[in-house]
Amino acid sequence: MNPFDTQQMQRAIALARRGEGFVEPNPMVGCVLVRDGNVVGEGWHQRFGGPHAEVVALQAAGGDARGATAYVSLEPCCHHGKTPPCTQALIDAGVARVVIAMHDSFAEVAGGGVKQLREAGIEVTVGLLDDEARQLNAPYLKLIEQGRPWVIAKWAMTLDGRIASKTGSSQWISGEASRAIGHGLRGRVDAIIVGRGTAAADDPLLTTRLSDGNTPPRTATRVVFDSGASLSPASKLAATAGDAPVLIVAGSGAPEANVSALQSAGCEVLRCQSDQRDELRTQLLEELGRRRMTNVLVEGGSELLGSFFDAGEIDEVHAFIAPKLIGGQSAFGPFGGKGIEQMADAMQLRDLTVEQVGSDVYVRGRIS
């Protein structure tokens, strides 16, 4: 590989990222076609069920694809799914060389795409910018390899580390610019998860309102951890269940009257085999994985975030720190639960980004 190859693969990965929020549970994929040192076509997977990146790039290149090199951020598919196999499209177009960032772990591909291309006489190289490609599609890889969604934790807190005052007051800690970013996150995930206490105290909608007025890529299922199924049928969540799905995670001991009332309001109730928070969390993540949900957002409160933290279930963090101080020993921090005992055991963030958003500081990264 040479610097030119690396540059083209960087472009393919950048194109792939444009599909974030639109293509899941499929992976994000980008493709660049180069012939005689010139880009003749490029594309990315734009929407679930739509044409894959390779096909879009080939359509853009037309006859110039013959003899070209294709730079693809993920191994081309070799099976019939919602679309025909991309390997055959590359072969039919007469592409001479294919450079692939990473193998696809999906069982129906998993090296089969590379094998099919090589059998057709195409030169294939795998592994250029493998780490970058894996970081891009980490949620997809977790879903297909572990059967669970990628868990994003989000919270806003004051400079002294409080997400609410001692009376529970929390609106609004962060500024409008931070809240706009939060709505952008909501708009690309499959589920937004809160605890019963947060649902009762804030009576939130948990919907997405984008600042530009556009329709978000996805409509998230709104999930409430509520072992007793005690959420009021008159709550904003239940009242809008016809507009966006609401899933109540209830324990085995939830009263039937409560369950029936929420179901009558249009909510779905997931009856778990236990009343313990840890088991409810495990069963929920397994169920969301079965539903092929790729990214889920945990918004609080403190005990729910602490439960995910203690179990090592958080993959990514988005925190907004406002220049405010509220004090109070009984004021709430972002994480309840047991926590860690030694600083050496603290969870570290990688791929860290810190920026100022309005008057807030926005910190995001992934758990090492």
N, C-alpha and C positions, 0 to 999 in steps of 0.2 A: 504494500500500500504506500502511496505517496501523498504529499500535501493536497494535491488536487482531489484525490479520492476522498480524503478526510473532509475537505470542504463540501463536497457534494453530499456526503452522508450527513453532515451537520445540517445542511439544507433540508434533507429528507426528514430528519427528526424534527426540525422546526415546523415543517409543513404538517407532520403528523399531529403535533400538539393542537393544531387548529380544530381537530375533531373532538377535543375534550368536552364532555358533557353531551355530545350529540351521538356518539357511536356505541357507547357502552350498552350491553356487556361485551361487545366486540372490542378488540384492541385498537389503539390509535396507530395508524400507519401512514407513512409518507413515501413517495417515490419520485426520483429524478432520473430522467433519461438523457444521456449525453452521447453525442456522435461527433467525432472529429474535433473534440475539445469544446463543443458548443452544446448548451442545454437545448434540447429539441422538444421536451415535454416534461411536465411535472404535475403532481396531483396528490391528494390525500383522501383518505376515507372520510366522507363528509357527514354521513348519517347512517344509523343502523338500518340495514336492509338495502342500502344504496350501493352503487358500484364501489369496488375496492380501489385503493390508491393506484395500483399498477394499471388497472383498466382506464382510470381517468387520465393517467399520464400517457398511456398508449394512444388514447383517442386524441389527445392534444398533439402528439408527435406525428400521427398518421404514418405515411410511408417512410419518414425519417427514422422510425424505430428500427428498421432493418439494419443490422450490424452495430447497433448502439449498445452502450453499457447502461444497465438499470441499477440504480442505488436504492435499496429498499430497507426501511428501518426494521422490518420483521420478515421472517421467512414467508414467502408467498404460499397461499393456501393451495392444496392439491385435491380438494374434495368439493363436492356439490353441496352447498348450504343454501342460503338465500340467494346466492349468486354463483355462477359457474367458477371453476378453479382458475386462479390467476396464473398458475404455472402454465396451463395450456394457452392462455392468452399471450404470455411472453414467448412461448415456443412458436405459436402461429404468426406472431409479428416479426419473427426473425431476429430477436435480440441475441447478440453474440456473447455477452458477459453479464453476469448478475453479481453484485456485491451486496451482501446481506449483513445487517448489524447483529442480529441475534436469531437463534432458533426459536420457533414457536413451541411452547410446551403443550399446546392443545393436542389431545390424543389423536385426532384425525389428521394432524399435520406432523408434528414431532419428527422432523427430519425427512418426511416423505416428500415435501416440496423440493428440498435440495436434491434428493435422489432423482426425482422425475426430471428436473432441469438438466442434471448431469447426464442422465441416460439419453437425453435429446441432443447431446453434444455441446451444450452451453457451458462455458467456463463459469464456475461458481466459487466465490470466496465468502466465508462467514466469519464474523467476529469484529469487524471494524466499528469502533465506538459501541461495543457491546454493553459496557457499564451505563452509558448515557441512555441507550435504548431500554435497558432494564429499569432504570429509574423512571423513565417516562411511563412505562406500562406496568409499574409495580402493582397497582390495584387489580388490573386484569390478571396478572400472574398469581396474585394471592387467591383470587376467586377460583381459578381453574386448578391450582395446585393444593389449596387448603379447603376449598369449598366455603369460604367465608368472605364477606366484603371487607374492603379497606375502611378503617375507622378513623375519621377526622374529628378531633376535639377542638371546639371553638368556645372562647369566652372573652368577655370584656371585663377589665378590672381597673381599680384605682391604683395610683402609684404605691400605695401601702398594701397592695395585694388583696383587696376586697372586691367581691362580685356583688355584694349587697350590704346595706347597712344593718345594724343590729335589729331593726324593725322589719327587715326584708325588702326595703325600698331599693330598686335597682334600675329604674328607668328615668333618665338615660345616663349610663356611665360614659359611653363612647360618643363621639361626634357623628355628624351625618355622613362624612366621608367613610368612616369606619363601618357604619351600618350599611352603606352601599356595597362595600366589599363583602360583608356578611351575606347580603342578599344574593350577590353573585355566586357565592359558595352554595347557597341553598339551591340556586337555579341549575346546578350541574350535578347534584347528588340524587341518589334514589330514595333516600329516607332521611328524615330529621327526627332525632330522638331526644326526648326530655323525660324528666321524672314527674311523678304525680304532684309533688310539692310545687314545682315550677309551673305546671299546668294550672294548679289551683290558685297560686299567688298572682301570676301574671295574666291568666286567661288569654294566652297568645293565639294567634292564627297560624303561625309557623308557615306562612306562604311566602312566595318570592315576589318582591316588587323591585324591578330593575329601574335604575335611575334614568336610563335612556328610553324607558317606556316599551322596550322590545319584549317579546314573549320569551321566557327563559327556555333553555334547551330541554329541560326535564320538569315534570311535576312530581315532586317528592311525596312519598307516603309519610304522613305525620304519625309518629310512634310515641306512645305514652307508656312508660313503665308504671303500672297501676295494679298491684297484686290483688287488691280488693275490687277492682273494676268500679271504683267509686267516683270517677269523673262525672260531672253533672251533664246530663243530656242537653242542658240549656247552655253549656259552655260554647265558646266560639268554635272550638275544634269540632265538637259534635254537630253544631248547627250548620257547619259548612262541609260536612262529610260527603255531601253530594257533589261538591265542587272539586275536592281533592281528597284522596283516600286517608282514612284515619284507622290506625291499628292499635288496639289496646292490648298490652301484654299483661295478662291476668294470671294470678296464681290458681292453684288447684282448689283453694278454699274460697274463691270469690263467690259471693251470693248470686244465685241464679237470677234473682230479681234485678240486680245491678247489670248483669250480663245482658239480660233480655232488653232492658231499657236502652242500653247503648247500641245494641244491635238494631232495635227499632228506630233509633235516631240515624242509622246508616253507617255506624262504625263496625269494623271487623274486630272480633275479639279472638286473640290467640290464647287458648287455655293451655297453660303449661302444667307440668307434672309436679310442681313444687311451689311453695310460696317464698322461697329464699331468693334474694336478689341475684346471687351468683348464678344460680341455676336458671333463673329467668333470662339473664343476660346470655348465657350459653345457648339456650334453646332459641332465643330470638336470632342470634347471629347465624346459627345453623339454618333456621327457617329463611332468613333473608338470602343466604347463600343458595338455598334450593330455588329461590325465586330469581336467581341470577342478578341480584342487586350487587353492583360493583363498588360504589362509594356511599358511605353513610356518614352523617354529620351528627355528633353528640353535642348538644348545646347546654346541657345542665339539667338540674342544679348540681350543687356541690357533692352530694352523696352519690349521685349517678356517675358523675365524672370520676369521683374517687374509686368507685367500684370498677370502672373500666381501667383506670390507672393501676390499681392493685393487681388486677388480673393480667396486666401486660397486654391489653387488647387495643391500646391506642397506637396507631401507625403514624399519624401526622397531627401537627398542632398549629392552630392559628389563634394568636392572642393579641388583644388590643389593650394597650396600657394608656389610660387617660391621666392627665396631669391634675389629679384630684386626690384629696386626702379625706378620709372619713373616720378612721380610727375605730376604737371599740374592740375589746377582747372577744365579744360575742358576735362581732360582724363576720360574715361568711367569706372564706377564701375559696378559690376555684375548685380545690380538691378536698373532699372529706375522706372517708375511709380510713384505712390503717396507715398508709404512707410508708416511707422507708425509715430505717433506723439509723443508718450510717450515710454520711454525705458521699462516701465513696461508691455507694449503691445507687445514687441519683441517676435517673434516666437522662441521657445526653441527647441533644438535638444535632442532627447533621443537615447538610444542604441548607444552612441557616441563612435567612434573609431578614434584615432589620431595616425598616424605613419609617419615615415620618409621614403620617396621613392626617392632614389637617393639624390639629393640636395633639393628636394621639401618636403613640409609637406602635407600629405593627410588626410583630415578630412571628415568623412562620418557619417551620422546618419539619423534618421527619425524625422519628425515634430511631436512634442507632440500634 
